[in-house]
Amino acid sequence: MLCLCIFSSFAVTLDSETKAAANIPQDARFFAWCYPVVDVGTRLPSTGEGTFLQYGGYLYFDDSREAIATNGVAPAALGTLGLMFVRVCHAGAQEFGGFQEITLKALSDKGATHFAWMRPEEFADEVASADGCFVYKFRSGGPKYFPVVAKPVFTPDMLQEELDETEAWVVIRTALPTVERPVIFSKDKSFMENMENSGDRNLAVSADNTVSVVGDTGSPISYAEWQQCHEPATLAKPWIIHVVSRPPPAFPSYR
């Protein structure tokens, strides 16, 4: 006997292009997350159905809420078509329930112990999850989450970018939870000039003296100090630029 735990269904939030890339039927109107089977010693088949049962997946329903498809989840290389997730973020919703033990070895090897599916806009004041996200507990540190995104945050082309000594990878962090996308800032330009060039000018409007920057040390510095700083940053470990009315926490999220 196999025991499954299925979340209540929710309206599909992804557009047609994203649905096609993630192998979601175009006539899917609702979906539900299905957790991996509870381990009762049953040998699972080494097929797509077995992957669904072992690692979990999504059930899709049409307008009549008739089940029309299932998709299992599994790790994939950068650039692979499928459901896309943003880089790791730190969650504040420690009271969120519904956690289940990790069944994917690649995540367990990274220290993850439990995970849960968070539905779209759940805990919207604390988590940027317009299309839903996975939340993970680790052996040490607080929970982290990985939101679903309609467009990739990382692309193979970004890995090939060659920055000069005046440029650096940064992410912009505002008071409200948002999906953070790495962009290239020039230290020769003001904050707003960089925002205009990044294409994210609607994300934040602020003067240089009202933002602070967090680097490898974890201590915030002013934008002017950052412009003179020679500390390196990478796509994997970008600078964090805080646009908030109060001092940012004295620890980095990605470094």
Backbone hydrogen bonds, N-H to C=O, Kabsch-Sander energy under -0.5 kcal/mol:
donor,donor_aa,acceptor,acceptor_aa,energy
4,L,2,L,-0.5
6,I,4,L,-0.5
7,F,33,W,-2.8
10,F,31,F,-2.6
12,V,29,R,-2.2
19,K,15,D,-2.5
20,A,16,S,-2.2
21,A,17,E,-2.0
22,A,18,T,-1.8
23,N,20,A,-1.3
24,I,19,K,-3.2
28,A,25,P,-1.7
29,R,61,F,-3.0
30,F,61,F,-1.9
31,F,10,F,-2.6
32,A,59,L,-2.0
34,C,57,G,-3.3
35,Y,5,C,-2.8
35,Y,33,W,-0.5
37,V,53,L,-3.0
38,V,3,C,-2.2
40,V,38,V,-0.7
44,L,42,T,-0.5
47,T,45,P,-1.4
51,T,47,T,-2.3
52,F,48,G,-2.1
53,L,49,E,-2.1
54,Q,50,G,-2.4
55,Y,51,T,-2.8
56,G,51,T,-0.5
56,G,52,F,-1.7
57,G,34,C,-2.1
58,Y,71,N,-2.8
59,L,32,A,-2.8
60,Y,69,A,-2.7
61,F,30,F,-2.9
62,D,66,E,-1.9
65,R,62,D,-2.4
68,I,60,Y,-3.0
69,A,60,Y,-1.2
71,N,58,Y,-2.1
73,V,56,G,-1.6
80,T,77,A,-2.1
84,M,149,V,-0.6
86,V,147,P,-2.5
89,C,145,Y,-1.9
91,A,89,C,-0.5
91,A,143,P,-1.8
94,Q,92,G,-1.9
96,F,93,A,-1.8
100,Q,115,F,-2.6
102,I,113,T,-2.3
105,K,103,T,-0.6
107,L,104,L,-0.9
108,S,104,L,-2.0
109,D,105,K,-2.8
110,K,107,L,-0.8
111,G,108,S,-1.8
112,A,107,L,-2.0
113,T,137,K,-3.0
114,H,137,K,-1.1
115,F,100,Q,-2.6
116,A,135,V,-2.1
118,M,133,C,-3.4
119,R,117,W,-0.5
121,E,129,S,-2.9
122,E,119,R,-2.2
124,A,121,E,-1.2
126,E,123,F,-2.0
127,V,123,F,-2.6
129,S,127,V,-1.2
132,G,129,S,-1.3
133,C,118,M,-2.2
134,F,146,F,-1.6
135,V,116,A,-2.9
136,Y,144,K,-3.4
137,K,114,H,-2.7
139,R,111,G,-2.1
144,K,136,Y,-2.1
145,Y,89,C,-2.1
146,F,134,F,-2.6
148,V,132,G,-2.9
149,V,84,M,-2.5
158,M,155,T,-0.9
159,L,155,T,-1.0
160,Q,156,P,-0.7
160,Q,157,D,-0.9
161,E,158,M,-1.2
163,L,161,E,-0.6
167,E,164,D,-1.8
168,A,185,F,-2.0
170,V,183,V,-2.8
171,V,239,W,-2.1
173,R,171,V,-0.5
173,R,241,I,-3.2
174,T,172,I,-0.5
175,A,243,V,-0.7
180,E,178,T,-0.6
181,R,179,V,-0.5
183,V,170,V,-2.7
185,F,168,A,-2.8
185,F,183,V,-0.5
187,K,166,T,-3.7
189,K,186,S,-1.5
194,N,190,S,-2.2
195,M,191,F,-2.3
196,E,192,M,-2.4
197,N,193,E,-1.9
198,S,194,N,-1.9
199,G,195,M,-1.0
199,G,196,E,-0.5
200,D,195,M,-0.8
203,L,200,D,-2.1
204,A,200,D,-0.6
210,T,207,A,-1.9
211,V,208,D,-1.1
212,S,242,H,-1.7
213,V,221,I,-3.0
214,V,240,I,-2.7
215,G,219,S,-0.6
218,G,215,G,-1.0
221,I,213,V,-2.6
223,Y,208,D,-0.6
223,Y,211,V,-0.7
226,W,222,S,-2.2
227,Q,223,Y,-2.1
228,Q,224,A,-0.8
228,Q,225,E,-0.7
229,C,225,E,-0.6
229,C,226,W,-1.2
234,T,237,K,-1.5
239,W,169,W,-2.4
240,I,214,V,-2.3
241,I,171,V,-2.9
241,I,239,W,-0.6
242,H,212,S,-3.1
242,H,240,I,-0.7
243,V,173,R,-3.1
244,V,242,H,-0.6
251,F,249,P,-1.5
